[in-house]
Amino acid sequence: MQQDLEREDCPGTASALLFSCENVGDIAVLGTSMGGYVALEVIRQAPDRVTALALVSTSARADSAEQLQARARQSVRVEGGHFDAVVDAAFPGVVAADNESDDALLAAWRAMTSPVGAQAFLRQQQAVVQRADLRSILPSSACPTAIIHGAQDRLIPLNAAEEMPEALPTSRFTVVEGAGHSLFHEQPAAHGTPLAPGLSPPHNQPSVKPSPARKSDSRQEHVFLAAIAFGLKQIRN
């Protein structure tokens, strides 16, 4: 099942996700970019519910002053009716420098972001700028975790990801060479990157393999939170 997540802050989105899964057992979560921010908020709110976690192209930090200013400029342009122009202008920042002239990647970026629309973009920008710094919660997470990041990510620099495995005692860190923020599009071979137990790499529609649920419930929910700068989607199976 796929659905838009329309909450205006990351804690609210995480709460809504947990509520939607309240009648099942444990959950396994894979979050990319903004989806990673929400995945970490899920860990903060309900660490005992999460049996496996994957964090892709994301960070536990809050935005820097420079990032906040960039988002504000984007929002002003979108409010002025220039959403499509913002989509195209953002493209160089979400791929490695060597991939900026790749027409197929640009087409994939447009196809993924354009349907989001201006209003959803503005709501989700607001959610991102209001998010908390969650580095302090990382050591308390006990579930197996995979952290995957593009070596040439210019939207969320590699050093922002490198601090997460240092703080997460149960994590495995993979750096994908030749990739920026959109690493699974830029380097399709990264689909084979080993993830945490209970998760399998995303393909066209990301999926996860079941891992044992709690004894009190034979079912387990698997959640993929996809967002690369524009539009947060929840995909569950």
Backbone as CSV, one residue per row, in Angstrom:
resi,resn,N_x,N_y,N_z,CA_x,CA_y,CA_z,C_x,C_y,C_z
1,MET,0.839,-1.192,0.000,0.000,0.000,0.000,0.873,1.241,0.000
2,GLN,0.525,2.247,-0.821,1.264,3.489,-0.884,0.347,4.647,-0.534
3,GLN,0.883,5.596,0.236,0.083,6.757,0.581,0.982,7.947,0.831
4,ASP,0.443,9.147,0.613,1.166,10.365,0.950,1.099,10.580,2.447
5,LEU,2.165,11.152,2.992,2.184,11.527,4.402,2.114,13.047,4.465
6,GLU,1.010,13.579,4.941,0.743,15.002,4.824,0.948,15.773,6.125
7,ARG,1.472,15.125,7.155,1.652,15.835,8.413,2.668,16.958,8.241
8,GLU,2.555,17.986,9.069,3.386,19.165,8.885,4.612,19.172,9.779
9,ASP,4.898,18.080,10.463,6.153,17.956,11.178,6.545,16.494,11.245
10,CYS,7.828,16.246,11.465,8.318,14.868,11.481,7.760,14.059,12.652
11,PRO,7.660,14.620,13.858,7.044,13.850,14.947,5.611,13.443,14.635
12,GLY,4.830,14.363,14.044,3.452,14.032,13.702,3.369,12.946,12.646
13,THR,4.266,12.991,11.673,4.289,11.961,10.641,4.633,10.605,11.239
14,ALA,5.632,10.585,12.133,6.008,9.329,12.782,4.861,8.786,13.626
15,SER,4.174,9.672,14.346,3.039,9.235,15.162,1.942,8.642,14.295
16,ALA,1.667,9.289,13.143,0.641,8.787,12.242,1.021,7.424,11.684
17,LEU,2.285,7.257,11.367,2.756,5.968,10.857,2.569,4.875,11.913
18,LEU,2.977,5.172,13.133,2.835,4.186,14.206,1.372,3.860,14.462
19,PHE,0.509,4.875,14.400,-0.917,4.643,14.598,-1.471,3.734,13.501
20,SER,-1.014,3.952,12.249,-1.505,3.131,11.147,-1.056,1.683,11.274
21,CYS,-0.012,1.445,12.078,0.517,0.087,12.258,0.151,-0.502,13.616
22,GLU,-0.773,0.129,14.337,-1.011,-0.267,15.721,-1.600,-1.662,15.858
23,ASN,-2.245,-2.176,14.812,-2.886,-3.490,14.904,-2.002,-4.621,14.388
24,VAL,-0.725,-4.330,14.171,0.207,-5.376,13.749,1.306,-5.497,14.791
25,GLY,2.248,-6.363,14.527,3.338,-6.556,15.479,4.426,-5.521,15.294
26,ASP,5.658,-5.979,15.206,6.789,-5.080,15.065,6.841,-4.502,13.660
27,ILE,7.667,-3.471,13.479,7.844,-2.889,12.164,9.326,-2.840,11.799
28,ALA,9.597,-3.000,10.507,10.931,-2.799,9.955,10.848,-1.580,9.056
29,VAL,11.777,-0.636,9.210,11.658,0.663,8.552,12.899,0.962,7.728
30,LEU,12.666,1.378,6.478,13.734,1.895,5.628,13.363,3.314,5.231
31,GLY,14.220,4.273,5.575,13.938,5.667,5.262,15.049,6.269,4.447
32,THR,14.679,6.978,3.376,15.674,7.659,2.564,15.425,9.161,2.575
33,SER,16.452,9.946,2.785,16.402,11.400,2.848,15.424,11.838,3.942
34,MET,14.366,12.588,3.601,13.396,12.996,4.615,12.772,11.786,5.285
35,GLY,12.615,10.697,4.546,12.114,9.468,5.140,12.995,8.983,6.273
36,GLY,14.313,9.258,6.163,15.223,8.906,7.250,14.978,9.735,8.496
37,TYR,14.629,11.013,8.303,14.314,11.850,9.469,13.107,11.274,10.215
38,VAL,12.102,10.847,9.442,10.902,10.289,10.060,11.217,8.938,10.703
39,ALA,12.044,8.128,10.043,12.420,6.829,10.607,13.099,7.000,11.964
40,LEU,13.966,7.987,12.080,14.623,8.243,13.361,13.626,8.734,14.409
41,GLU,12.638,9.491,13.979,11.589,9.929,14.909,10.762,8.739,15.384
42,VAL,10.544,7.757,14.505,9.867,6.518,14.918,10.685,5.823,16.003
43,ILE,11.997,5.763,15.810,12.882,5.166,16.820,12.767,5.919,18.140
44,ARG,12.701,7.234,18.075,12.599,8.028,19.307,11.296,7.744,20.043
45,GLN,10.195,7.627,19.282,8.890,7.467,19.902,8.594,6.035,20.325
46,ALA,9.075,5.060,19.578,8.707,3.664,19.849,9.856,2.726,19.522
47,PRO,10.965,2.827,20.234,12.131,2.000,19.906,11.869,0.507,20.007
48,ASP,10.943,0.108,20.859,10.654,-1.315,21.036,9.840,-1.898,19.889
49,ARG,9.273,-1.033,19.037,8.465,-1.521,17.916,9.307,-1.850,16.684
50,VAL,10.516,-1.318,16.601,11.312,-1.415,15.377,12.326,-2.548,15.509
51,THR,12.218,-3.530,14.604,13.122,-4.679,14.648,14.276,-4.567,13.669
52,ALA,14.161,-3.696,12.675,15.234,-3.491,11.705,15.096,-2.098,11.124
53,LEU,16.237,-1.467,10.822,16.236,-0.082,10.370,17.281,0.087,9.277
54,ALA,16.935,0.818,8.231,17.898,1.217,7.202,17.768,2.713,6.974
55,LEU,18.891,3.416,6.992,18.931,4.864,6.824,19.754,5.167,5.579
56,VAL,19.114,5.719,4.554,19.755,5.927,3.255,19.766,7.413,2.928
57,SER,20.938,7.941,2.606,21.054,9.352,2.189,20.382,10.281,3.191
58,THR,20.704,10.115,4.454,20.039,10.909,5.483,21.013,11.255,6.601
59,SER,20.516,11.940,7.600,21.342,12.392,8.717,20.483,12.536,9.955
60,ALA,21.117,12.426,11.114,20.401,12.648,12.376,20.460,14.102,12.811
61,ARG,21.209,14.924,12.080,21.348,16.337,12.438,20.127,17.144,12.029
62,ALA,19.904,18.243,12.705,18.978,19.260,12.220,19.672,20.043,11.109
63,ASP,18.905,20.831,10.351,19.493,21.626,9.272,20.465,22.661,9.811
64,SER,21.516,22.915,9.032,22.434,24.005,9.338,21.793,25.327,8.917
65,ALA,22.397,26.432,9.319,21.884,27.746,8.931,21.885,27.895,7.414
66,GLU,22.901,27.381,6.769,22.977,27.459,5.305,21.857,26.654,4.653
67,GLN,21.585,25.463,5.189,20.499,24.649,4.645,19.145,25.300,4.859
68,LEU,18.947,25.907,6.013,17.688,26.599,6.287,17.467,27.744,5.303
69,GLN,18.531,28.490,5.019,18.429,29.598,4.074,18.095,29.096,2.675
70,ALA,18.718,27.975,2.269,18.449,27.417,0.942,16.992,26.965,0.837
71,ARG,16.481,26.324,1.881,15.080,25.888,1.863,14.138,27.090,1.813
72,ALA,14.481,28.147,2.539,13.640,29.340,2.530,13.582,29.949,1.132
73,ARG,14.715,29.984,0.450,14.740,30.525,-0.916,13.891,29.666,-1.854
74,GLN,13.994,28.337,-1.711,13.172,27.456,-2.529,11.691,27.698,-2.272
75,SER,11.319,27.829,-1.011,9.912,28.008,-0.666,9.359,29.309,-1.231
76,VAL,10.158,30.373,-1.186,9.718,31.649,-1.743,9.445,31.512,-3.237
77,ARG,10.322,30.808,-3.940,10.123,30.629,-5.380,8.876,29.789,-5.665
78,VAL,8.673,28.739,-4.865,7.496,27.893,-5.063,6.223,28.694,-4.778
79,GLU,6.225,29.472,-3.716,5.064,30.316,-3.399,4.778,31.303,-4.522
80,GLY,5.824,31.669,-5.268,5.665,32.582,-6.383,5.246,31.906,-7.681
81,GLY,4.951,30.607,-7.615,4.463,29.907,-8.788,5.518,29.246,-9.645
82,HIS,6.710,29.029,-9.080,7.819,28.499,-9.880,8.248,27.100,-9.434
83,PHE,7.273,26.271,-9.100,7.594,24.935,-8.592,8.418,24.133,-9.592
84,ASP,8.017,24.098,-10.847,8.750,23.309,-11.846,10.184,23.803,-12.007
85,ALA,10.369,25.109,-11.931,11.722,25.661,-12.036,12.571,25.238,-10.833
86,VAL,11.953,25.193,-9.662,12.670,24.753,-8.468,13.077,23.281,-8.595
87,VAL,12.180,22.463,-9.148,12.501,21.052,-9.377,13.762,20.925,-10.219
88,ASP,13.814,21.647,-11.338,14.975,21.554,-12.226,16.229,22.141,-11.584
89,ALA,16.068,23.243,-10.858,17.222,23.876,-10.227,17.819,23.008,-9.126
90,ALA,16.988,22.175,-8.508,17.467,21.318,-7.417,18.239,20.111,-7.927
91,PHE,18.051,19.753,-9.177,18.626,18.504,-9.684,20.136,18.385,-9.473
92,PRO,20.950,19.403,-9.811,22.402,19.218,-9.621,22.792,18.882,-8.182
93,GLY,21.994,19.327,-7.221,22.323,19.064,-5.827,22.005,17.663,-5.355
94,VAL,21.228,16.907,-6.133,20.821,15.576,-5.676,21.524,14.450,-6.438
95,VAL,22.500,14.814,-7.268,23.308,13.805,-7.950,24.769,14.190,-7.799
96,ALA,25.657,13.217,-8.030,27.082,13.503,-8.025,27.424,14.438,-9.179
97,ALA,28.489,15.206,-9.028,28.866,16.181,-10.057,29.010,15.528,-11.427
98,ASP,29.545,14.330,-11.473,29.743,13.644,-12.750,28.429,13.233,-13.402
99,ASN,27.327,13.277,-12.664,26.034,12.830,-13.192,25.096,13.984,-13.553
100,GLU,25.560,15.213,-13.436,24.698,16.369,-13.683,24.167,16.422,-15.111
101,SER,24.931,15.887,-16.075,24.513,15.948,-17.476,23.790,14.682,-17.934
102,ASP,23.429,13.822,-17.004,22.751,12.563,-17.338,21.259,12.838,-17.553
103,ASP,20.842,12.801,-18.823,19.447,13.126,-19.140,18.465,12.125,-18.547
104,ALA,18.871,10.856,-18.464,17.980,9.838,-17.899,17.741,10.096,-16.419
105,LEU,18.771,10.496,-15.706,18.604,10.813,-14.287,17.731,12.044,-14.098
106,LEU,17.906,13.046,-14.961,17.066,14.238,-14.873,15.604,13.887,-15.123
107,ALA,15.362,13.033,-16.111,13.979,12.620,-16.397,13.386,11.864,-15.218
108,ALA,14.189,10.994,-14.594,13.710,10.246,-13.426,13.410,11.195,-12.270
109,TRP,14.257,12.196,-12.091,14.053,13.186,-11.031,12.745,13.949,-11.243
110,ARG,12.517,14.394,-12.480,11.281,15.125,-12.775,10.056,14.242,-12.558
111,ALA,10.156,12.990,-12.990,9.010,12.081,-12.858,8.685,11.815,-11.392
112,MET,9.701,11.831,-10.537,9.505,11.548,-9.119,8.999,12.766,-8.353
113,THR,9.451,13.962,-8.756,9.173,15.153,-7.956,8.010,15.992,-8.464
114,SER,7.852,16.083,-9.769,6.823,16.974,-10.319,5.413,16.658,-9.827
115,PRO,5.018,15.370,-9.697,3.658,15.080,-9.233,3.373,15.511,-7.797
116,VAL,4.418,15.805,-7.040,4.218,16.185,-5.639,3.377,17.451,-5.540
117,GLY,3.701,18.428,-6.356,2.941,19.677,-6.349,3.454,20.676,-5.326
118,ALA,3.120,21.926,-5.551,3.659,23.014,-4.747,3.232,22.946,-3.288
119,GLN,1.957,22.671,-3.022,1.471,22.723,-1.646,2.086,21.634,-0.770
120,ALA,2.187,20.418,-1.299,2.813,19.344,-0.533,4.288,19.639,-0.310
121,PHE,4.938,20.189,-1.321,6.341,20.564,-1.165,6.513,21.559,-0.021
122,LEU,5.680,22.581,0.028,5.803,23.600,1.070,5.542,23.016,2.455
123,ARG,4.551,22.136,2.567,4.276,21.502,3.862,5.474,20.687,4.334
124,GLN,6.048,19.958,3.425,7.134,19.076,3.830,8.445,19.824,4.062
125,GLN,8.646,20.935,3.353,9.780,21.792,3.682,9.649,22.312,5.112
126,GLN,8.434,22.695,5.497,8.201,23.188,6.851,8.477,22.097,7.881
127,ALA,8.091,20.874,7.571,8.347,19.763,8.489,9.837,19.536,8.675
128,VAL,10.584,19.648,7.597,12.023,19.400,7.656,12.732,20.483,8.476
129,VAL,12.386,21.748,8.258,13.094,22.815,8.961,12.783,22.814,10.453
130,GLN,11.652,22.233,10.841,11.277,22.206,12.256,11.797,20.970,12.993
131,ARG,12.434,20.059,12.288,12.805,18.800,12.933,13.904,19.008,13.969
132,ALA,13.922,18.111,14.947,14.917,18.170,16.018,16.201,17.463,15.609
133,ASP,17.266,17.823,16.262,18.522,17.087,16.138,18.385,15.799,16.952
134,LEU,18.491,14.648,16.294,18.242,13.374,16.976,19.519,12.549,17.188
135,ARG,20.666,13.177,17.135,21.903,12.422,17.360,21.943,11.807,18.755
136,SER,21.320,12.464,19.706,21.392,11.972,21.082,20.663,10.652,21.284
137,ILE,19.712,10.323,20.410,18.953,9.080,20.604,19.642,7.875,19.973
138,LEU,20.644,8.100,19.121,21.238,6.993,18.366,21.777,5.872,19.264
139,PRO,22.510,6.161,20.332,23.048,5.067,21.149,21.980,4.202,21.819
140,SER,20.755,4.716,21.921,19.699,3.954,22.582,19.006,2.964,21.649
141,SER,19.301,3.029,20.356,18.670,2.114,19.405,19.402,0.778,19.410
142,ALA,18.635,-0.299,19.601,19.247,-1.631,19.702,18.989,-2.503,18.480
143,CYS,18.194,-2.027,17.517,17.852,-2.893,16.382,18.978,-2.875,15.345
144,PRO,19.132,-3.970,14.581,20.124,-3.985,13.497,19.837,-2.851,12.511
145,THR,20.889,-2.136,12.125,20.713,-0.942,11.303,21.730,-0.921,10.169
146,ALA,21.261,-0.602,8.968,22.140,-0.364,7.823,22.125,1.118,7.504
147,ILE,23.307,1.696,7.324,23.440,3.103,6.938,24.142,3.133,5.585
148,ILE,23.503,3.739,4.591,24.022,3.742,3.224,24.049,5.182,2.732
149,HIS,25.178,5.590,2.137,25.318,6.995,1.743,26.182,7.103,0.501
150,GLY,25.819,8.048,-0.378,26.617,8.306,-1.568,27.877,9.086,-1.220
151,ALA,29.009,8.650,-1.788,30.284,9.301,-1.479,30.306,10.751,-1.937
152,GLN,29.543,11.062,-2.990,29.522,12.413,-3.542,28.193,13.137,-3.257
153,ASP,27.537,12.789,-2.174,26.278,13.445,-1.799,26.568,14.896,-1.439
154,ARG,25.955,15.827,-2.173,26.160,17.255,-1.914,24.993,17.872,-1.158
155,LEU,23.875,17.162,-1.079,22.736,17.665,-0.309,22.927,17.379,1.177
156,ILE,23.309,16.147,1.493,23.669,15.766,2.865,25.083,15.204,2.794
157,PRO,26.096,15.996,3.125,27.480,15.556,2.963,27.782,14.261,3.712
158,LEU,28.760,13.542,3.202,29.114,12.245,3.760,29.458,12.328,5.250
159,ASN,30.105,13.402,5.666,30.503,13.477,7.087,29.309,13.512,8.024
160,ALA,28.142,13.957,7.518,26.938,13.947,8.348,26.428,12.535,8.558
161,ALA,26.710,11.658,7.612,26.314,10.260,7.759,27.344,9.471,8.562
162,GLU,28.604,9.851,8.451,29.670,9.091,9.110,29.544,9.078,10.622
163,GLU,28.915,10.096,11.196,28.803,10.133,12.651,27.733,9.177,13.169
164,MET,26.810,8.753,12.303,25.742,7.857,12.774,26.258,6.469,13.144
165,PRO,27.066,5.800,12.298,27.556,4.478,12.719,28.444,4.521,13.956
166,GLU,29.071,5.666,14.173,29.896,5.794,15.383,29.031,5.764,16.640
167,ALA,27.788,6.228,16.512,26.899,6.305,17.674,25.925,5.138,17.764
168,LEU,25.727,4.419,16.639,24.788,3.293,16.619,25.568,1.990,16.790
169,PRO,25.448,1.345,17.923,26.273,0.164,18.201,25.940,-1.040,17.329
170,THR,24.767,-1.080,16.717,24.355,-2.258,15.943,24.282,-1.964,14.443
171,SER,25.056,-0.990,13.963,24.926,-0.555,12.578,26.042,-1.084,11.682
172,ARG,25.733,-1.082,10.376,26.712,-1.378,9.337,26.669,-0.219,8.349
173,PHE,27.853,0.339,8.003,27.933,1.538,7.187,28.498,1.198,5.815
174,THR,27.785,1.632,4.761,28.227,1.405,3.388,28.256,2.728,2.644
175,VAL,29.385,3.016,1.998,29.526,4.209,1.171,29.503,3.773,-0.291
176,VAL,28.619,4.391,-1.081,28.465,4.039,-2.493,29.235,5.056,-3.336
177,GLU,30.295,4.607,-3.997,31.100,5.493,-4.830,30.346,5.850,-6.107
178,GLY,30.627,7.049,-6.632,30.003,7.491,-7.860,28.552,7.872,-7.713
179,ALA,28.139,8.128,-6.489,26.732,8.459,-6.242,26.630,9.685,-5.356
180,GLY,25.601,10.469,-5.628,25.257,11.588,-4.768,24.075,11.217,-3.898
181,HIS,23.120,12.139,-3.784,21.986,11.932,-2.891,21.015,10.875,-3.424
182,SER,20.914,10.775,-4.741,19.970,9.826,-5.364,20.685,8.516,-5.676
183,LEU,21.269,7.917,-4.679,22.252,6.864,-4.932,21.671,5.638,-5.623
184,PHE,20.434,5.242,-5.317,19.876,4.050,-5.950,19.571,4.293,-7.426
185,HIS,19.318,5.543,-7.809,19.137,5.868,-9.224,20.482,6.009,-9.933
186,GLU,21.447,6.598,-9.243,22.744,6.833,-9.868,23.579,5.561,-9.994
187,GLN,23.478,4.707,-9.022,24.247,3.457,-9.012,23.292,2.296,-8.744
188,PRO,22.609,1.800,-9.782,21.619,0.732,-9.579,22.179,-0.504,-8.885
189,ALA,23.479,-0.736,-9.002,24.071,-1.902,-8.335,23.961,-1.800,-6.817
190,ALA,23.723,-0.584,-6.313,23.571,-0.410,-4.865,22.330,-1.097,-4.335
191,HIS,21.409,-1.502,-5.240,20.243,-2.275,-4.797,20.661,-3.555,-4.092
192,GLY,21.869,-4.031,-4.389,22.332,-5.262,-3.762,23.053,-5.050,-2.451
193,THR,23.080,-3.805,-1.956,23.750,-3.523,-0.686,23.070,-4.263,0.455
194,PRO,23.819,-5.029,1.247,23.191,-5.730,2.384,22.566,-4.739,3.356
195,LEU,21.336,-5.033,3.742,20.646,-4.196,4.715,20.532,-4.939,6.037
196,ALA,19.816,-4.338,6.947,19.606,-4.982,8.238,18.722,-6.210,8.065
197,PRO,18.855,-7.204,8.944,17.964,-8.361,8.873,16.506,-7.920,8.896
198,GLY,15.705,-8.490,8.004,14.310,-8.113,7.933,14.013,-7.100,6.860
199,LEU,15.059,-6.608,6.174,14.881,-5.643,5.102,15.632,-6.120,3.871
200,SER,15.095,-5.815,2.693,15.805,-6.078,1.449,15.901,-4.784,0.672
201,PRO,16.898,-4.644,-0.214,17.126,-3.369,-0.892,15.948,-2.961,-1.758
202,PRO,15.706,-1.638,-1.873,14.614,-1.157,-2.703,14.912,-1.295,-4.179
203,HIS,13.894,-1.653,-4.964,14.004,-1.673,-6.422,12.996,-0.654,-6.961
204,ASN,12.240,-0.954,-7.987,11.274,0.010,-8.508,10.238,0.394,-7.454
205,GLN,9.693,-0.609,-6.786,8.851,-0.364,-5.614,9.498,-1.112,-4.460
206,PRO,10.144,-0.389,-3.541,10.903,-1.045,-2.489,10.044,-2.024,-1.690
207,SER,10.662,-3.134,-1.343,9.957,-4.122,-0.540,10.887,-4.628,0.543
208,VAL,10.334,-5.321,1.503,11.131,-5.881,2.576,10.695,-7.305,2.835
209,LYS,11.627,-8.115,3.297,11.310,-9.488,3.657,10.908,-9.554,5.118
210,PRO,10.002,-10.439,5.450,9.570,-10.531,6.848,10.688,-10.978,7.768
211,SER,10.685,-10.460,8.951,11.517,-10.987,10.020,10.583,-11.330,11.162
212,PRO,11.045,-12.136,12.136,10.120,-12.640,13.150,9.390,-11.534,13.889
213,ALA,8.105,-11.674,14.011,7.301,-10.716,14.767,7.331,-11.079,16.246
214,ARG,6.788,-10.188,17.044,6.705,-10.488,18.476,5.764,-11.665,18.686
215,LYS,6.001,-12.404,19.737,5.187,-13.585,20.003,3.718,-13.230,20.189
216,SER,3.461,-11.988,20.604,2.082,-11.599,20.857,1.307,-11.329,19.578
217,ASP,1.995,-11.290,18.418,1.327,-10.989,17.157,2.110,-11.645,16.046
218,SER,1.435,-12.409,15.210,2.122,-13.151,14.166,2.421,-12.299,12.938
219,ARG,1.915,-11.075,12.898,2.134,-10.222,11.747,3.233,-9.195,12.033
220,GLN,3.872,-8.755,10.940,4.850,-7.688,11.071,4.670,-6.723,9.915
221,GLU,4.728,-5.430,10.211,4.578,-4.403,9.190,5.956,-3.979,8.706
222,HIS,6.050,-3.737,7.402,7.308,-3.290,6.812,7.051,-1.967,6.116
223,VAL,7.845,-0.961,6.434,7.570,0.394,5.992,8.778,0.958,5.267
224,PHE,8.540,1.493,4.069,9.570,2.206,3.345,9.139,3.656,3.248
225,LEU,9.966,4.564,3.741,9.668,5.985,3.716,10.581,6.642,2.689
226,ALA,10.012,7.059,1.580,10.804,7.571,0.473,10.608,9.063,0.328
227,ALA,11.693,9.813,0.399,11.616,11.242,0.132,13.000,11.729,-0.225
228,ILE,13.143,12.272,-1.405,14.413,12.874,-1.775,14.111,14.328,-2.119
229,ALA,14.134,15.167,-1.095,13.918,16.613,-1.186,12.475,17.000,-1.490
230,PHE,11.735,16.195,-2.211,10.363,16.535,-2.595,9.460,15.342,-2.318
231,GLY,8.434,15.518,-1.509,7.362,14.538,-1.453,7.679,13.284,-0.677
232,LEU,7.102,13.142,0.478,7.292,11.949,1.298,6.203,10.943,1.003
233,LYS,6.590,9.728,0.667,5.647,8.640,0.408,5.892,7.526,1.408
234,GLN,4.817,6.888,1.795,4.903,5.700,2.647,4.462,4.503,1.825
235,ILE,5.336,3.489,1.761,5.014,2.253,1.050,5.086,1.118,2.050
236,ARG,3.971,0.400,2.206,3.900,-0.663,3.202,3.507,-1.964,2.537
237,ASN,4.034,-3.078,3.093,3.576,-4.396,2.665,3.611,-5.352,3.820
